[in-house]
Amino acid sequence: MPYQKINGVNLYYEVLNKDGKETVAFFNGVMASTSSWGYQAALFEKMGYRVILHDFKGQLLSEKPEMPYLFKDHAAEAKGLFDFLGVEKLHLVGTSYGGEIAMRFAMDFPETVKTISVINSVSELDEMLRLFILGWKNLAAIGDAEAFYWGMTPTIYHPDYIQKNKHLLQERAESLKTLGKEAKEYFRGQIILYDTFLNEVTMTHELQKIKCPALVVCGMEDILKPPKFSKIIAENIKNSELAFIPDCGHVTIFEKPEVLNSLLLGFIGKNISSKKD
């Protein structure tokens, strides 16, 4: 497995189609890992893009230091990884926690970002979201992989997706159980990341710093981070486009991959073409 120590932390990463002229980096949701981008990464690779994926510190395959985390740290570590890989400019795509880090990155390293796509993310909290995350934290503290998975499932997936994909969801629950002894470390990392989210999501007043073209996407039936949050993001980034996907919950990358991929490819491709014209 490829690892690179960035700012003292071992980060797991993957690079697909290393000779691609345009680079797209995908930033994970909080519970996810690089494999979660399968529907998107394979398509972008096929379309000729260089694709970079990595796990943030605290996530499944990267190191999980005890220190408190900051969004700025995640962004700086991603920048360090991109520098190591020789990437000067790229397109960022982030979902949920990854979308929030993508916004932080675009604010802190504007010279690096060509476009940003933010999926099912927030720039501020409300009480309902805070309670959902505290519920996840309590489930993670128990440490029962299957109870954790089924406990958080109703908060992130559209009911139709759950109904149609019971076997797939069961497979994912089983795969989490196979972590065995590593499950304790996984849940320890999750708890740190949940605390980071709760402490760090206060960015609305800074969003005007994002100058690159932005695509903001949200599932219309996302109950965890509902459309009102995406509207706030889009209203505060000057050069932004807003798209809502019907009959979709929080995990758009799984629930509506074809629709999402069309939006991402169209948005990024359009902005590449406009730069050339």
C-alpha positions as CSV (number, residue, x, y, z in Angstrom):
1,M,0.0,0.0,0.0
2,P,1.4,3.5,-0.9
3,Y,1.9,5.7,2.1
4,Q,3.6,9.1,2.5
5,K,4.5,10.9,5.7
6,I,3.1,14.4,5.4
7,N,3.6,16.8,8.3
8,G,4.5,13.9,10.5
9,V,1.4,11.8,9.6
10,N,1.4,8.7,7.4
11,L,-1.3,9.1,4.8
12,Y,-2.6,6.4,2.5
13,Y,-3.0,7.5,-1.1
14,E,-3.7,6.2,-4.6
15,V,-3.0,7.7,-8.0
16,L,-4.8,6.5,-11.1
17,N,-3.7,7.4,-14.7
18,K,-0.6,9.3,-13.5
19,D,0.0,10.7,-17.0
20,G,-3.3,12.5,-17.2
21,K,-3.0,16.2,-18.2
22,E,-5.8,17.3,-15.8
23,T,-5.9,16.2,-12.2
24,V,-9.0,15.5,-10.1
25,A,-8.6,14.8,-6.3
26,F,-11.5,13.3,-4.4
27,F,-11.9,14.0,-0.7
28,N,-13.7,11.3,1.4
29,G,-16.8,11.5,3.5
30,V,-16.0,10.9,7.2
31,M,-16.8,7.2,7.4
32,A,-15.4,6.5,4.0
33,S,-12.1,5.4,2.4
34,T,-10.6,5.7,-1.1
35,S,-12.6,2.8,-2.3
36,S,-15.8,4.7,-1.7
37,W,-15.1,6.7,-4.9
38,G,-15.3,3.7,-7.2
39,Y,-18.2,5.0,-9.3
40,Q,-16.4,8.3,-9.9
41,A,-12.7,7.4,-10.0
42,A,-13.0,4.7,-12.6
43,L,-15.0,7.1,-14.9
44,F,-12.6,10.0,-14.6
45,E,-9.7,7.7,-15.2
46,K,-11.4,6.4,-18.3
47,M,-11.9,10.0,-19.5
48,G,-8.2,10.7,-19.3
49,Y,-7.9,12.5,-15.9
50,R,-5.2,11.8,-13.4
51,V,-7.1,10.8,-10.2
52,I,-5.8,11.3,-6.7
53,L,-7.4,9.7,-3.7
54,H,-6.3,9.6,-0.1
55,D,-7.6,8.9,3.4
56,F,-7.5,11.8,5.8
57,K,-5.7,11.2,9.1
58,G,-8.1,9.4,11.4
59,Q,-9.8,7.5,8.5
60,L,-9.6,3.8,7.8
61,L,-6.2,3.4,6.1
62,S,-4.3,6.5,7.3
63,E,-2.6,7.1,10.7
64,K,-4.8,8.1,13.6
65,P,-2.8,10.4,15.9
66,E,-4.4,11.4,19.2
67,M,-3.9,15.2,18.8
68,P,-7.0,17.4,18.1
69,Y,-7.5,17.8,14.4
70,L,-8.3,21.0,12.5
71,F,-9.7,21.4,9.0
72,K,-6.6,23.5,8.2
73,D,-4.5,20.5,9.1
74,H,-6.4,18.2,6.8
75,A,-6.0,20.8,4.0
76,A,-2.3,21.4,4.7
77,E,-1.7,17.6,4.7
78,A,-3.5,17.2,1.4
79,K,-1.4,20.1,-0.1
80,G,1.7,18.4,1.1
81,L,0.6,15.2,-0.6
82,F,-0.1,17.0,-3.8
83,D,3.3,18.7,-3.6
84,F,5.0,15.3,-3.1
85,L,3.1,14.1,-6.2
86,G,4.2,17.1,-8.2
87,V,0.7,18.5,-8.7
88,E,0.5,22.2,-9.0
89,K,-3.1,22.7,-10.0
90,L,-6.2,20.5,-9.8
91,H,-9.9,20.1,-9.6
92,L,-11.3,19.2,-6.1
93,V,-14.3,17.0,-5.5
94,G,-15.4,16.4,-1.9
95,T,-18.4,14.8,-0.3
96,S,-19.8,15.6,3.2
97,Y,-16.7,15.9,5.5
98,G,-14.5,15.8,2.4
99,G,-16.5,18.7,0.8
100,E,-15.9,20.8,4.0
101,I,-12.2,20.1,3.8
102,A,-12.3,20.9,0.1
103,M,-13.8,24.4,0.9
104,R,-11.1,24.9,3.5
105,F,-8.5,23.9,1.0
106,A,-9.8,26.3,-1.6
107,M,-9.7,29.1,0.9
108,D,-6.2,28.3,2.2
109,F,-4.6,27.4,-1.2
110,P,-6.5,29.2,-3.9
111,E,-3.6,29.1,-6.3
112,T,-3.8,25.3,-6.4
113,V,-7.6,24.9,-7.1
114,K,-9.0,25.2,-10.7
115,T,-12.6,24.2,-9.7
116,I,-14.3,22.8,-6.6
117,S,-17.3,20.5,-6.4
118,V,-18.9,20.3,-3.0
119,I,-21.4,17.4,-2.4
120,N,-23.8,17.2,0.5
121,S,-21.7,19.4,2.7
122,V,-22.2,22.3,5.2
123,S,-20.5,25.4,6.2
124,E,-22.3,25.7,9.6
125,L,-24.3,23.6,12.0
126,D,-27.8,23.4,13.3
127,E,-29.0,21.5,16.4
128,M,-30.4,18.6,14.4
129,L,-27.1,17.9,12.6
130,R,-25.2,18.2,15.9
131,L,-27.5,15.6,17.5
132,F,-27.1,13.2,14.5
133,I,-23.3,13.4,14.9
134,L,-23.4,12.9,18.6
135,G,-25.5,9.8,18.0
136,W,-22.9,8.5,15.6
137,K,-20.2,9.2,18.2
138,N,-22.1,7.2,20.8
139,L,-22.5,4.3,18.5
140,A,-18.8,4.4,17.6
141,A,-17.9,4.4,21.4
142,I,-19.8,1.2,21.8
143,G,-17.6,-0.4,19.2
144,D,-20.1,-2.9,17.7
145,A,-19.5,-2.7,14.0
146,E,-22.8,-4.0,12.8
147,A,-24.8,-2.0,15.4
148,F,-22.9,1.1,14.3
149,Y,-23.6,0.5,10.6
150,W,-27.3,-0.1,10.9
151,G,-27.6,2.7,13.5
152,M,-26.3,5.3,11.1
153,T,-27.8,3.9,7.9
154,P,-31.3,5.6,8.2
155,T,-29.6,9.0,8.7
156,I,-27.7,8.9,5.4
157,Y,-29.6,6.9,2.8
158,H,-32.9,7.6,1.0
159,P,-35.6,5.1,2.0
160,D,-35.9,3.9,-1.6
161,Y,-32.2,3.2,-1.8
162,I,-32.4,1.2,1.4
163,Q,-35.3,-0.8,0.2
164,K,-33.7,-1.6,-3.2
165,N,-30.2,-2.4,-1.8
166,K,-30.8,-4.4,1.3
167,H,-28.3,-7.1,0.2
168,L,-25.6,-4.5,-0.7
169,L,-26.1,-2.7,2.6
170,Q,-25.8,-6.0,4.4
171,E,-22.5,-6.7,2.6
172,R,-21.2,-3.4,3.7
173,A,-22.2,-4.1,7.3
174,E,-20.4,-7.4,7.0
175,S,-17.3,-5.8,5.6
176,L,-17.1,-3.5,8.5
177,K,-17.3,-6.5,10.8
178,T,-14.3,-8.1,9.1
179,L,-12.1,-5.3,10.5
180,G,-11.7,-7.5,13.6
181,K,-9.1,-6.0,15.9
182,E,-8.7,-3.0,13.6
183,A,-12.3,-2.0,14.3
184,K,-11.2,-0.5,17.6
185,E,-8.8,1.8,15.8
186,Y,-11.3,2.6,13.1
187,F,-13.9,3.7,15.7
188,R,-11.2,5.7,17.7
189,G,-10.5,7.6,14.5
190,Q,-14.1,8.2,13.8
191,I,-14.7,9.7,17.2
192,I,-11.8,12.1,16.7
193,L,-13.2,13.1,13.3
194,Y,-16.7,13.6,14.6
195,D,-15.4,16.0,17.3
196,T,-13.3,17.7,14.6
197,F,-16.5,18.3,12.5
198,L,-18.5,19.6,15.4
199,N,-15.7,22.1,16.4
200,E,-14.7,23.2,12.9
201,V,-17.8,23.7,10.9
202,T,-18.0,27.5,11.2
203,M,-17.0,28.6,7.7
204,T,-19.9,30.5,6.2
205,H,-18.4,33.9,6.9
206,E,-15.2,32.8,5.0
207,L,-16.8,31.4,1.9
208,Q,-16.3,34.6,-0.1
209,K,-12.6,33.8,-0.1
210,I,-13.3,31.0,-2.6
211,K,-12.8,32.5,-6.1
212,C,-12.6,29.5,-8.3
213,P,-15.7,28.1,-10.1
214,A,-17.8,26.0,-7.6
215,L,-20.4,23.3,-8.1
216,V,-22.6,22.7,-5.1
217,V,-24.7,19.5,-5.1
218,C,-27.1,18.1,-2.6
219,G,-29.6,15.2,-2.5
220,M,-33.1,16.7,-2.1
221,E,-34.0,14.1,0.6
222,D,-30.8,14.4,2.6
223,I,-31.9,14.6,6.2
224,L,-28.4,14.8,7.7
225,K,-27.2,17.8,5.7
226,P,-30.4,19.0,4.0
227,P,-30.6,21.4,1.0
228,K,-30.7,24.5,3.1
229,F,-27.0,24.1,3.9
230,S,-26.1,23.8,0.2
231,K,-28.1,26.9,-0.5
232,I,-26.1,28.8,2.1
233,I,-22.8,27.6,0.5
234,A,-23.9,28.6,-3.0
235,E,-25.2,32.0,-1.9
236,N,-21.8,32.8,-0.3
237,I,-19.5,31.6,-3.1
238,K,-19.7,34.2,-5.9
239,N,-18.8,31.9,-8.8
240,S,-21.1,29.0,-8.0
241,E,-23.7,26.7,-9.5
242,L,-26.3,24.8,-7.4
243,A,-27.8,21.4,-8.3
244,F,-30.3,19.3,-6.3
245,I,-30.8,15.6,-7.1
246,P,-34.3,14.3,-6.6
247,D,-35.0,11.1,-4.6
248,C,-31.5,11.1,-3.1
249,G,-30.3,11.1,0.4
250,H,-26.9,12.0,1.8
251,V,-24.7,9.5,0.0
252,T,-25.1,10.8,-3.5
253,I,-21.9,9.1,-4.7
254,F,-23.6,5.7,-4.1
255,E,-27.3,6.6,-4.5
256,K,-27.2,8.5,-7.8
257,P,-23.7,8.0,-9.3
258,E,-24.8,8.4,-12.9
259,V,-26.5,11.8,-12.3
260,L,-23.7,13.0,-10.1
261,N,-21.0,11.9,-12.6
262,S,-22.8,13.8,-15.4
263,L,-22.8,16.9,-13.3
264,L,-19.2,16.6,-12.3
265,L,-17.9,15.8,-15.8
266,G,-20.0,18.6,-17.4
267,F,-18.9,21.2,-14.8
268,I,-15.2,20.4,-14.8
269,G,-15.1,19.9,-18.6
270,K,-16.9,23.2,-19.2
271,N,-14.4,25.1,-17.0
272,I,-11.4,23.4,-18.7
273,S,-12.8,24.5,-22.1
274,S,-13.5,28.0,-21.0
275,K,-9.8,28.4,-19.8
276,K,-8.6,27.3,-23.3
277,D,-10.9,29.6,-25.2
